[in-house]
Amino acid sequence: MSLNKIYKKIPFKVPKDYFESFYADFFIEQELKNKVQKTGFKTPEGYLNNFNVSIPKTSKVTNSRKLNKKYSFYLSGIAAVLILLFMFSMPKKDNEKISLESLENYLLNEVDQSELLSNILTMDELNDLSMFNFSYSEIESFILQNASVETLLID
Amino acid sequence: MQNEAKLLSQLKFDDSKELAFKTLIKRYKENLYWHIRKIVISHDDADDVLQNTFVKVFKNIDKFNGDSKLYTWMYRIATNESITFLNSKARRNKVSNETLNENALQNLVTDVYFDGDEIQLKLQKAIAQLPRIQQLVFNMRYFDNIKYRDMSVILETSEGALKASYHIAVKKIKTYLIDH
């Protein structure tokens, strides 16, 4: 059987003008490539040879550090709320200025920490905190060591 | 030359990661640079984006699961980094992306790191007229001869759509060059 006969039997069709547009596209591209093949961009001399990346130091965050981070977030929040509660619960006197020192003293000596914590945290949050087994005095010392009252007031 | 699988496994172990990463940079910096440069136009911007790209590759190599080729994955990061860079530059300068593009082309005339002739400058202007996806496809196909199959992974678009984009882009560029 001749090739001509085989071709005639192939049942496939192509879209109208497929081959014409195929050649047209091809020649347009070739024509373009004959005119321009490169972008014209260049680099400073030796740039690519000397290129290097300052590799970021891999900081492995351990689980305990992650927990501490999470915990310090809680503590900062608690401290901020404590201060706000204190400010709103203090009787207002005209022109009376509260020194930061008296604010700290009040927080340390007068406020019932456990009651305040239970007021501002949900049971789930308290349970979450309780798994760390931190005492209130530890929380308190953490706040005093890690957060300044000025910063917390600003926050 | 180390094969890709071996390099990849070295990149995933802390002991060999840094050395393997240096090999990775050496192997791909040039291709990635030119890919980025064609998108952001200026050398300084390309340098910034190339740095960001490699830092991102380094940070995310553990997440690369080997579903695609390493180079297509890196090209995808480079493309996304370039586009993000241009968008934030436009926001920072309080101009549209089109204006940013026009400014970049204007600067090209006096750019010491562009030594193209008149037709090359015209071609860059013609490419800049195209929609972003057509620009990407044209640059990747015309200058870098990247296979549609790989391009499809990089740009997350079907091969058919990419072929169509390329042919439309070529025709538009031809028309632009005739008209200007």
Interface residues (C-beta under 8 A of the other chain):
Chain A: D25 I28 E29 E31 L32 K33 K35 V36 K38 T39 G40 F41 K42 T43 P44 Y47 L48 F51 N52 V53 S54 I55 P56 T58
Chain B: D14 K17 E18 F21 I25 K29 E30 Y33 W34 R37 K38 H43 D47 L50 Q51 F54 V55 F58 K59 Y113 F114 D115 G116 D117 I119 Q120 L121 L123 Q124 Y142 F143 H167 V170 K171 I173 K174 L177
